[in-house]
Amino acid sequence: MLGYTINTMLDIQYIRDNPDLVKQKSEQKGYSVDIDNLLYLDKQHRQLQSEIDTIRARRNEHAETIKRQGKPTPEQIEIGSQIKSELSDLESKFDEIDKKRLQILKSIPNMPLDDVPVGASEDENVITKTVGDKPDFEFKPKNHSEIAIAKGWLDKERAAKVAGSRFAYLKGDLVILDWALNMFALSRLTDQDFISKIISENDLQLDTKPFVAVQPPAVAKTEVYEATGRLDKEQQTYKLADDDLWLNASAEHVLAPMYLNEIIDEEKLPIRYVGYTTAFRREAGTYGKDMEGFLRMHQFNKLEMESFTTPESSLNEHFLMIAIQESLMQELGLPYQVVTKCTADIGGPNARGVDIDVWLPSQGKYRETHTADLITDYQARRMNTKYRRHQDGSTALVHNNDATALSQRPLIAIIENFQTEQGDVVIPEILRSYMNGKDRI
């Protein structure tokens, strides 16, 4: 068990103080929540809790009186029985109200920051930056699937025999290139000089502590996964049939709960991790070009950033992660766009979300390769993850950020943007040292 009572993600006092705003911002994210009913239940909840506390105090006082005199009188036995019955009735009512109240509380999303564009779908996301030149081919470019199959790097037919559709065998130089990307990203994120450079270039007031590499569990218990706000049982991931365990759909889902029910010393913040996992997603509802090659698979590899910070530094931490993503893409020489996601597209736990979209010549458009999520204290409240302030010893909830470092989608972009007429792929210069000096595959 997680070991807390109020397993909500949004502060109930904030909801009490701002009911209309919570209703409005929830609707902007596409959530229909019954705030009026919640507040009615909350009032009953507090009233019942007060009555229960009063009766428990009477019960304790009654028991103490009997203890002092050594033996209860028949009248005292009757009074004790009445107190027990009255308390049982109130606790039963309280549990019923509490269950209904929590059900609504858990359905309320995090509140988007004021600078998040209001929109009803991803079509209303805002492109804030376009970087890099699209390749100008003197031949008709192929898509990544055609190149990978011709090179013997991709085998989905045999994978289908073994695991079913939407799985693949990646082979040969493609696997080595995938690991080259991982090693490149890890070398940057775990280098304090690199982090310091990004912070300085972007005028961020942050600690220059580097990221620590982590290989986390690939599974999480239902209660823990639900606490992240990311468990979508229908579309997102898979449950192990004989266990109370779900496969992760991203390393953030198993990194965010690391400090469950812990209090972290403020001096240790920020805590920055970069986690590598094989991720699993149902990818329900995808179709068309997304089914080609390995753009949307049920299984893929991914490096994910996760951090735990004070509330005061969490927004700058969000900007740091975005700047890191951009720096990696620039070093790879891939053309990309930065997209500020609208309210309907950022997700329930997010207060703000930004995507990096890379240019895919075969599709003639930019496709998402990275996302960066500012979570604020939404997950920490559910996980009871706090920090102790060094100034006065008080405790407060940490803030979380998560963001893609690199996944296998930039691998697709490298194949397509750096293809040659002969069907080879030119390796970005920054990756060649990780591929025994090869300049093409």
Steps between C-alpha positions, in 0.01 A plus 500: 500500500612856434435597859300823468136594548421777254607344173417803292732676258365856516502684833147486646547841664584648159175352365301642794649846441472496118205281397410694185861518383551126554183428305605731217858371469385138522259564212784661302689171534195303389396373843142520624516509880217554748656760729169596661435142608861466615469804727167372637662164579806675639284701742332179619841334520639769730187509715504123547873507577437761769220291654716188490788681668263624775362152565846343499604754761192403709590131457857559615386708796245232594763226478741703712232548769438124515874434511541729804218339696605146403161348416214637285151541640202358303413859408851560365484179296176622344649842425805332342275287284306807383822686416626201300175470306482875431865506385449199274200665329691824443809320368284304259344823368844661486646214294213522251541878462877469487485251214273724290706808580829335405352368176428856387829636636702247300316598182614864522807575285792723588441867429676633186727801544372832371731495196362168371296566183132419539397249234269207439746275313863467393412706191506803730853439626732795434827471307745727684822426315627332182867400489716348226472462124296225342710276271481579129523166320585462132309173502168377636565423868388169644334453835691342786318170461606453139863573582507286814340200330732525199800512734379204705462718809126447552300177510136533604376182333702268721423713805128458423543122512660526843313788668220615268458823305670830590820333619828484309848360490753781458834368379855575400624857464160639597535352851851639530373842386224481760755436774722775362209742551456377857869532583513846344206620710634340819842655445339844486249468782748355749757772425483793743682727256230439239219568750679816618537617139128450425400681819731792424396533134133510598544730801344250742554539872557134579745262663739350242473149642511239217253220445564158654453204266241246620369168375166484685249215529289459189184435704299677770223395737150618409469738795842651432439537126162663565672746731702630205176592322629319191324165515267473203378143519326505164762662278832545666663185631469136598419322826674175593225241522601331825645794690405845625753650260484719189770538235635855486414716198793732576777505761333800668222267619748307714740786577240743638400263787859438617457714812155372594421595863841661548621838622807623311745748650485827304881492460461191279274680253489510208512125447540431129477157341524375144338159480523240226219250451333295236154658492173331410191667353179374350494790250129442446341691215814563293482444128638597158865599475544451875469126439800495262846414626553556872346844555229373736575163654371314803862479623780753466807630684509840664717726715295720730592791728334531841567757771392586852530868592368773726187681378702818442731336245264261319410730209866571425564126526236452232680754281830323566365170371364664186836669441677166541267341244571779253875477554498126428297550182732777383808286557336225296430750223129418483247768393231544764225716641419592859129477575318636805212262561150632562284421803324203338826337394730529802349211700331475838804525732670779302505867586691572179620293206739554210578272204798481269390389152756381243471532123424171320554539122289194414194652666575860408432617854639526850432214742538493876823354638517660846264627763572702816249502785481734797302311765533738799389320822220299335679164519690576821178557696375156402837341572554693823845609383619803695816693576614656827584871477841574648389848612232401750473120491149503355399261222341561162418297190772470237434590138556254215609548141541234236620520141624279220877491462504282188281222366505295181318770304814710443642175361226511237577867431871423449417227248269727302684833518848357438419240234697484177386417148684167535284408799767556766462720807763760591575491872482836682856597581431517872409127503795364303724448801232268641493298175869416463553804279251399229371794299216312331312172524 
